[in-house]
């Protein structure tokens, strides 16, 4: 079984107790009653050990990062926090794409990277020269042919119909009033 999908890391708990001990970070266990059917719902999707811990740790960490980005960092922002969490929803891939494009425009980072691309930031330089001239239009090597002037019929006048094969036209017949 492949543990990565299109460069996205596998679902793991971002709160690793061993790393926390190394850094001297304190950890706690959060307990929350949840219906058994809701827990089993995710276990049926991903029956791997650690699914619930990885799922809740990942969502918790994303919530923390989003609150920091929205400057919801202390008790003075309690109302904003409650409104954000109560109105929070998961975006579809298309909605997220639109959100990131709008966010780039708002923050002035538009044009850095490609829309719908996991790669962001400036594009890498190429080895081709940049002379600033742009591209040249290819010219046709055939001799210049004068433009064809259409014979426009006006009303039902005689003598100004369409030319038949082999019939000569005069400048008077090509004149359009």
CNS distance restraints for C-alpha pairs under 8 A (distance, minus, plus):
assign (resid   3 and name CA) (resid   9 and name CA) 7.16 0.50 0.50
assign (resid   3 and name CA) (resid  10 and name CA) 5.16 0.50 0.50
assign (resid   4 and name CA) (resid   8 and name CA) 5.62 0.50 0.50
assign (resid   4 and name CA) (resid   9 and name CA) 5.25 0.50 0.50
assign (resid   4 and name CA) (resid  10 and name CA) 5.32 0.50 0.50
assign (resid   5 and name CA) (resid   9 and name CA) 7.16 0.50 0.50
assign (resid   5 and name CA) (resid  10 and name CA) 7.68 0.50 0.50
assign (resid  11 and name CA) (resid  51 and name CA) 7.86 0.50 0.50
assign (resid  11 and name CA) (resid  54 and name CA) 6.10 0.50 0.50
assign (resid  11 and name CA) (resid  55 and name CA) 7.12 0.50 0.50
assign (resid  11 and name CA) (resid  58 and name CA) 7.65 0.50 0.50
assign (resid  12 and name CA) (resid  54 and name CA) 4.74 0.50 0.50
assign (resid  12 and name CA) (resid  55 and name CA) 7.54 0.50 0.50
assign (resid  12 and name CA) (resid  57 and name CA) 7.99 0.50 0.50
assign (resid  12 and name CA) (resid  58 and name CA) 7.23 0.50 0.50
assign (resid  13 and name CA) (resid  53 and name CA) 6.22 0.50 0.50
assign (resid  13 and name CA) (resid  54 and name CA) 3.92 0.50 0.50
assign (resid  13 and name CA) (resid  55 and name CA) 7.03 0.50 0.50
assign (resid  13 and name CA) (resid  56 and name CA) 7.75 0.50 0.50
assign (resid  13 and name CA) (resid  57 and name CA) 5.04 0.50 0.50
assign (resid  13 and name CA) (resid  58 and name CA) 5.85 0.50 0.50
assign (resid  14 and name CA) (resid  54 and name CA) 7.42 0.50 0.50
assign (resid  14 and name CA) (resid  57 and name CA) 6.09 0.50 0.50
assign (resid  14 and name CA) (resid  58 and name CA) 6.13 0.50 0.50
assign (resid  14 and name CA) (resid  61 and name CA) 7.15 0.50 0.50
assign (resid  15 and name CA) (resid  20 and name CA) 7.46 0.50 0.50
assign (resid  15 and name CA) (resid  57 and name CA) 6.47 0.50 0.50
assign (resid  16 and name CA) (resid  20 and name CA) 6.19 0.50 0.50
assign (resid  17 and name CA) (resid  21 and name CA) 6.19 0.50 0.50
assign (resid  17 and name CA) (resid  27 and name CA) 7.33 0.50 0.50
assign (resid  18 and name CA) (resid  22 and name CA) 6.39 0.50 0.50
assign (resid  19 and name CA) (resid  23 and name CA) 6.29 0.50 0.50
assign (resid  20 and name CA) (resid  24 and name CA) 5.89 0.50 0.50
assign (resid  20 and name CA) (resid  25 and name CA) 4.78 0.50 0.50
assign (resid  20 and name CA) (resid  26 and name CA) 6.75 0.50 0.50
assign (resid  20 and name CA) (resid  27 and name CA) 7.35 0.50 0.50
assign (resid  21 and name CA) (resid  25 and name CA) 6.00 0.50 0.50
assign (resid  21 and name CA) (resid  26 and name CA) 7.42 0.50 0.50
assign (resid  34 and name CA) (resid  38 and name CA) 6.85 0.50 0.50
assign (resid  34 and name CA) (resid  39 and name CA) 7.00 0.50 0.50
assign (resid  35 and name CA) (resid  39 and name CA) 6.58 0.50 0.50
assign (resid  36 and name CA) (resid  40 and name CA) 6.06 0.50 0.50
assign (resid  37 and name CA) (resid  41 and name CA) 6.04 0.50 0.50
assign (resid  38 and name CA) (resid  42 and name CA) 7.02 0.50 0.50
assign (resid  39 and name CA) (resid  43 and name CA) 6.46 0.50 0.50
assign (resid  39 and name CA) (resid  52 and name CA) 7.49 0.50 0.50
assign (resid  40 and name CA) (resid  44 and name CA) 5.94 0.50 0.50
assign (resid  41 and name CA) (resid  45 and name CA) 6.67 0.50 0.50
assign (resid  42 and name CA) (resid  46 and name CA) 6.11 0.50 0.50
assign (resid  42 and name CA) (resid  47 and name CA) 7.79 0.50 0.50
assign (resid  42 and name CA) (resid  51 and name CA) 7.65 0.50 0.50
assign (resid  42 and name CA) (resid  52 and name CA) 7.54 0.50 0.50
assign (resid  43 and name CA) (resid  47 and name CA) 4.72 0.50 0.50
assign (resid  43 and name CA) (resid  48 and name CA) 7.42 0.50 0.50
assign (resid  43 and name CA) (resid  51 and name CA) 6.88 0.50 0.50
assign (resid  43 and name CA) (resid  52 and name CA) 7.63 0.50 0.50
assign (resid  46 and name CA) (resid  51 and name CA) 6.66 0.50 0.50
assign (resid  47 and name CA) (resid  51 and name CA) 7.16 0.50 0.50
assign (resid  50 and name CA) (resid  54 and name CA) 5.90 0.50 0.50
assign (resid  51 and name CA) (resid  55 and name CA) 5.84 0.50 0.50
assign (resid  52 and name CA) (resid  56 and name CA) 5.99 0.50 0.50
assign (resid  53 and name CA) (resid  57 and name CA) 5.83 0.50 0.50
assign (resid  54 and name CA) (resid  58 and name CA) 5.91 0.50 0.50
assign (resid  55 and name CA) (resid  59 and name CA) 6.20 0.50 0.50
assign (resid  56 and name CA) (resid  60 and name CA) 5.90 0.50 0.50
assign (resid  57 and name CA) (resid  61 and name CA) 6.06 0.50 0.50
assign (resid  58 and name CA) (resid  62 and name CA) 6.20 0.50 0.50
assign (resid  59 and name CA) (resid  63 and name CA) 6.14 0.50 0.50
assign (resid  60 and name CA) (resid  64 and name CA) 6.31 0.50 0.50
assign (resid  61 and name CA) (resid  65 and name CA) 6.26 0.50 0.50
assign (resid  62 and name CA) (resid  66 and name CA) 6.10 0.50 0.50
assign (resid  63 and name CA) (resid  67 and name CA) 6.12 0.50 0.50
assign (resid  64 and name CA) (resid  68 and name CA) 6.26 0.50 0.50
assign (resid  65 and name CA) (resid  69 and name CA) 6.21 0.50 0.50
assign (resid  66 and name CA) (resid  70 and name CA) 6.20 0.50 0.50
assign (resid  67 and name CA) (resid  71 and name CA) 6.10 0.50 0.50
assign (resid  67 and name CA) (resid  72 and name CA) 4.93 0.50 0.50
assign (resid  67 and name CA) (resid  73 and name CA) 6.77 0.50 0.50
assign (resid  67 and name CA) (resid  81 and name CA) 7.51 0.50 0.50
assign (resid  68 and name CA) (resid  72 and name CA) 5.73 0.50 0.50
assign (resid  68 and name CA) (resid  73 and name CA) 6.12 0.50 0.50
assign (resid  72 and name CA) (resid  77 and name CA) 5.53 0.50 0.50
assign (resid  72 and name CA) (resid  78 and name CA) 7.81 0.50 0.50
assign (resid  72 and name CA) (resid  80 and name CA) 7.07 0.50 0.50
assign (resid  72 and name CA) (resid  81 and name CA) 6.35 0.50 0.50
assign (resid  73 and name CA) (resid  77 and name CA) 6.88 0.50 0.50
assign (resid  74 and name CA) (resid  78 and name CA) 7.22 0.50 0.50
assign (resid  77 and name CA) (resid  81 and name CA) 6.12 0.50 0.50
assign (resid  78 and name CA) (resid  82 and name CA) 6.21 0.50 0.50
assign (resid  79 and name CA) (resid  83 and name CA) 6.15 0.50 0.50
assign (resid  80 and name CA) (resid  84 and name CA) 5.96 0.50 0.50
assign (resid  81 and name CA) (resid  85 and name CA) 6.10 0.50 0.50
assign (resid  82 and name CA) (resid  86 and name CA) 5.91 0.50 0.50
assign (resid  83 and name CA) (resid  87 and name CA) 5.95 0.50 0.50
assign (resid  84 and name CA) (resid  88 and name CA) 5.70 0.50 0.50
assign (resid  91 and name CA) (resid  95 and name CA) 5.61 0.50 0.50
assign (resid  91 and name CA) (resid  96 and name CA) 5.64 0.50 0.50
assign (resid  92 and name CA) (resid  96 and name CA) 6.07 0.50 0.50
assign (resid  93 and name CA) (resid  97 and name CA) 6.14 0.50 0.50
assign (resid  94 and name CA) (resid  98 and name CA) 6.28 0.50 0.50
assign (resid  95 and name CA) (resid  99 and name CA) 6.07 0.50 0.50
assign (resid  96 and name CA) (resid 100 and name CA) 6.14 0.50 0.50
assign (resid  97 and name CA) (resid 101 and name CA) 6.30 0.50 0.50
assign (resid  97 and name CA) (resid 115 and name CA) 7.08 0.50 0.50
assign (resid  97 and name CA) (resid 116 and name CA) 5.71 0.50 0.50
assign (resid  98 and name CA) (resid 102 and name CA) 6.18 0.50 0.50
assign (resid  99 and name CA) (resid 103 and name CA) 5.96 0.50 0.50
assign (resid 100 and name CA) (resid 104 and name CA) 6.02 0.50 0.50
assign (resid 101 and name CA) (resid 105 and name CA) 6.36 0.50 0.50
assign (resid 101 and name CA) (resid 110 and name CA) 7.19 0.50 0.50
assign (resid 101 and name CA) (resid 115 and name CA) 6.70 0.50 0.50
assign (resid 102 and name CA) (resid 106 and name CA) 6.16 0.50 0.50
assign (resid 103 and name CA) (resid 107 and name CA) 6.08 0.50 0.50
assign (resid 104 and name CA) (resid 108 and name CA) 5.87 0.50 0.50
assign (resid 104 and name CA) (resid 109 and name CA) 4.70 0.50 0.50
assign (resid 104 and name CA) (resid 110 and name CA) 4.66 0.50 0.50
assign (resid 104 and name CA) (resid 111 and name CA) 7.99 0.50 0.50
assign (resid 105 and name CA) (resid 109 and name CA) 6.13 0.50 0.50
assign (resid 105 and name CA) (resid 110 and name CA) 4.86 0.50 0.50
assign (resid 112 and name CA) (resid 120 and name CA) 6.34 0.50 0.50
assign (resid 112 and name CA) (resid 121 and name CA) 5.06 0.50 0.50
assign (resid 112 and name CA) (resid 122 and name CA) 5.19 0.50 0.50
assign (resid 112 and name CA) (resid 123 and name CA) 7.14 0.50 0.50
assign (resid 113 and name CA) (resid 117 and name CA) 7.26 0.50 0.50
assign (resid 113 and name CA) (resid 119 and name CA) 6.23 0.50 0.50
assign (resid 113 and name CA) (resid 120 and name CA) 4.55 0.50 0.50
assign (resid 113 and name CA) (resid 121 and name CA) 5.33 0.50 0.50
assign (resid 113 and name CA) (resid 122 and name CA) 6.05 0.50 0.50
assign (resid 113 and name CA) (resid 123 and name CA) 6.36 0.50 0.50
assign (resid 114 and name CA) (resid 119 and name CA) 7.17 0.50 0.50
assign (resid 114 and name CA) (resid 120 and name CA) 7.05 0.50 0.50
assign (resid 149 and name CA) (resid 174 and name CA) 7.54 0.50 0.50
assign (resid 150 and name CA) (resid 174 and name CA) 7.70 0.50 0.50
assign (resid 151 and name CA) (resid 160 and name CA) 7.80 0.50 0.50
assign (resid 151 and name CA) (resid 161 and name CA) 7.77 0.50 0.50
assign (resid 151 and name CA) (resid 162 and name CA) 6.84 0.50 0.50
assign (resid 151 and name CA) (resid 173 and name CA) 7.81 0.50 0.50
assign (resid 151 and name CA) (resid 174 and name CA) 5.73 0.50 0.50
assign (resid 151 and name CA) (resid 176 and name CA) 7.76 0.50 0.50
assign (resid 152 and name CA) (resid 174 and name CA) 7.98 0.50 0.50
assign (resid 152 and name CA) (resid 176 and name CA) 6.78 0.50 0.50
assign (resid 153 and name CA) (resid 157 and name CA) 7.91 0.50 0.50
assign (resid 153 and name CA) (resid 160 and name CA) 6.37 0.50 0.50
assign (resid 153 and name CA) (resid 161 and name CA) 6.43 0.50 0.50
assign (resid 159 and name CA) (resid 173 and name CA) 7.15 0.50 0.50
assign (resid 160 and name CA) (resid 173 and name CA) 5.70 0.50 0.50
assign (resid 160 and name CA) (resid 174 and name CA) 7.89 0.50 0.50
assign (resid 163 and name CA) (resid 167 and name CA) 6.09 0.50 0.50
assign (resid 163 and name CA) (resid 168 and name CA) 7.48 0.50 0.50
assign (resid 163 and name CA) (resid 169 and name CA) 7.08 0.50 0.50
assign (resid 169 and name CA) (resid 173 and name CA) 6.27 0.50 0.50
assign (resid 169 and name CA) (resid 174 and name CA) 7.37 0.50 0.50
assign (resid 170 and name CA) (resid 174 and name CA) 6.67 0.50 0.50
assign (resid 171 and name CA) (resid 175 and name CA) 6.30 0.50 0.50
